Amino acid sequence: MAKRKEHSKEELREMALCAAESLLQSEGLKAISARRVASEIGYSAGSLYTVFKNIDDLCWQLNARTLAQLLARLDAVVPASPRCCLLDYGQAYLAFARENPERWSLLFEHATANDVMPPAWLSERILQLFARVEQCLQQMRPNLTPQALELSARTIWSGVHGIAVLALRQKLFVSNERAAEMMLQELVQQYLNGWLSEETEHA
């Protein structure tokens, strides 16, 4: 069994996060506890609290790692146009969810007490995702107000997220094996067609 003195706090933190990721992928959120994660790396549960404030903090840091990887996946998109960019973002998001179902689910299913707020740095990571969507939309409607842009980005991405959730739960009720990809493309295309027509109507 490893002794705490053999590892720095940063090394212990990294070991714990890697162990938690592995547990999450193989057994789901139910497996994440201080005792279980500590056991996986040969430490006591109390040792984890020298590098994490609580189990929520560990989950938040796991989510930060997941978001960083998701953002890297989106940044790998090389779009030909803003519309294509959004379509590719949606497909990349769906693919990431399928490849990392438990880690992706933790982003949305980890619950804390009502008076416990996620840290600002995690909220900032989430805003970075929306910023990429907003940038594409702004290129198509540069005169849109920041408030309207924010609403549009969250509206279209809520639809993309909904398709991803139903696809992972096998609740799309469509026989085509590429139904999720096709639905995602139709959603984005139809939303943008209507959204862009608003500018013409009010011109």
C-alpha positions in Angstrom: 0.0 0.0 0.0 1.3 3.5 -0.9 2.2 5.8 1.9 1.0 9.3 1.8 4.5 10.7 2.2 5.6 9.0 -1.0 3.5 11.4 -3.1 3.1 15.2 -3.2 -0.4 16.7 -2.9 -0.4 17.3 -6.6 0.5 13.7 -7.3 -2.1 12.5 -4.9 -4.7 14.7 -6.6 -3.9 13.4 -10.0 -3.9 9.7 -8.8 -7.3 10.2 -7.2 -8.8 11.9 -10.3 -7.5 9.2 -12.6 -8.9 6.5 -10.2 -12.2 8.3 -10.1 -12.4 8.6 -13.9 -11.8 4.9 -14.2 -14.4 4.0 -11.6 -16.9 6.4 -13.2 -16.4 4.8 -16.7 -16.6 1.2 -15.4 -19.3 1.5 -12.7 -21.0 4.8 -13.0 -21.6 7.7 -10.6 -22.7 5.3 -7.8 -19.1 4.2 -7.4 -17.7 7.6 -6.6 -17.1 8.0 -2.9 -14.1 9.2 -0.9 -13.6 5.7 0.6 -13.8 3.9 -2.8 -11.5 6.3 -4.6 -9.0 6.3 -1.8 -9.0 2.5 -1.7 -8.2 2.4 -5.4 -5.0 4.3 -4.9 -4.0 2.7 -1.6 -4.8 5.7 0.7 -7.3 6.4 3.5 -10.4 8.4 2.8 -9.1 11.1 5.1 -6.1 11.6 2.8 -8.3 12.7 0.0 -9.5 15.6 2.0 -6.0 17.1 2.0 -6.4 17.7 -1.7 -10.2 18.0 -2.1 -12.5 20.0 0.0 -15.2 17.3 -0.2 -16.6 14.8 -2.6 -18.3 17.6 -4.5 -14.9 19.2 -5.1 -13.6 15.9 -6.5 -16.6 15.7 -8.9 -16.2 19.3 -9.9 -12.6 18.7 -10.8 -13.5 15.6 -12.7 -16.1 17.7 -14.6 -13.4 20.3 -15.3 -11.2 17.6 -16.9 -14.2 16.4 -19.0 -15.0 19.9 -20.1 -11.4 20.5 -21.1 -11.4 17.4 -23.3 -14.8 18.3 -24.8 -13.6 21.8 -25.6 -10.4 20.4 -27.2 -12.7 18.2 -29.3 -14.7 21.2 -30.5 -11.6 23.2 -31.2 -10.4 20.4 -33.5 -13.3 21.3 -35.8 -12.1 23.0 -39.0 -15.3 24.5 -40.4 -15.9 25.8 -43.9 -18.6 28.3 -42.6 -20.4 29.2 -39.4 -23.3 26.9 -40.2 -21.0 24.0 -40.9 -19.2 24.9 -37.7 -22.3 24.5 -35.6 -23.2 21.2 -37.4 -19.7 19.9 -36.7 -19.8 21.0 -33.1 -23.1 19.1 -32.6 -21.7 15.9 -34.2 -18.5 16.2 -32.1 -20.6 16.7 -28.9 -22.7 13.7 -29.7 -19.6 11.6 -30.4 -17.9 12.7 -27.2 -21.1 11.8 -25.2 -21.1 8.3 -26.8 -17.4 7.7 -26.1 -17.5 9.0 -22.5 -21.1 8.3 -21.4 -20.5 8.2 -17.6 -18.2 11.2 -17.5 -20.5 13.2 -19.8 -23.5 12.3 -17.6 -21.6 13.5 -14.4 -21.6 17.0 -15.9 -25.4 17.1 -15.6 -26.3 14.5 -13.0 -24.0 15.4 -10.1 -26.2 17.0 -7.5 -25.2 19.1 -4.4 -27.1 20.5 -1.5 -29.2 23.5 -2.4 -26.9 26.0 -0.7 -23.7 24.6 -2.4 -22.8 26.4 -5.6 -20.3 25.1 -8.2 -17.1 27.0 -8.2 -16.6 30.0 -10.5 -13.8 28.3 -12.4 -16.1 25.4 -13.4 -18.9 27.8 -14.5 -16.3 29.6 -16.6 -15.4 26.3 -18.4 -19.1 25.9 -19.2 -19.3 29.4 -20.5 -16.4 28.7 -22.8 -18.5 26.0 -24.5 -21.3 28.5 -25.2 -18.8 31.1 -26.3 -17.9 28.9 -29.2 -21.5 28.5 -30.3 -22.1 32.3 -29.8 -19.1 33.0 -32.0 -20.6 31.0 -34.9 -24.0 32.6 -34.5 -22.5 36.1 -34.3 -20.8 35.6 -37.6 -24.2 34.9 -39.2 -26.1 37.8 -37.4 -23.5 40.4 -36.3 -26.1 42.9 -35.3 -27.7 40.7 -32.7 -27.6 42.0 -29.1 -25.4 40.1 -26.6 -28.6 39.1 -24.7 -30.3 37.7 -27.8 -27.1 36.0 -28.9 -26.8 34.3 -25.4 -30.4 33.1 -25.6 -30.0 31.7 -29.1 -26.8 29.8 -28.3 -28.4 28.2 -25.3 -31.6 27.4 -27.2 -29.9 25.6 -30.1 -27.5 23.8 -27.8 -30.3 22.6 -25.5 -31.7 20.9 -28.6 -28.4 19.3 -29.4 -28.0 18.1 -25.8 -31.5 16.7 -25.8 -30.8 14.5 -28.8 -27.6 13.3 -27.2 -29.4 12.4 -23.9 -32.1 10.4 -25.8 -29.5 8.7 -28.0 -27.5 7.5 -25.0 -30.6 6.2 -23.3 -31.8 4.6 -26.6 -35.0 6.5 -26.5 -35.1 8.1 -29.9 -37.6 5.4 -31.2 -36.2 5.6 -34.7 -34.9 2.4 -36.3 -32.1 4.1 -38.4 -28.8 3.5 -36.7 -27.7 7.0 -37.6 -30.9 8.5 -36.4 -29.2 10.7 -33.8 -26.8 12.2 -36.4 -29.6 12.8 -38.8 -31.9 14.4 -36.2 -29.1 16.6 -35.0 -28.4 17.8 -38.5 -32.1 18.5 -39.1 -32.5 20.3 -35.8 -29.5 22.7 -36.4 -30.4 23.3 -40.1 -34.1 24.0 -39.4 -33.3 26.2 -36.4 -30.8 28.3 -38.3 -33.1 28.7 -41.3 -35.9 30.1 -39.1 -33.4 32.1 -37.0 -31.9 33.7 -40.0 -35.3 34.5 -41.5 -36.1 36.6 -38.5 -33.4 39.1 -39.5 -34.9 39.3 -43.0 -38.4 39.9 -41.6 -37.3 42.7 -39.4 -35.0 44.3 -41.9 
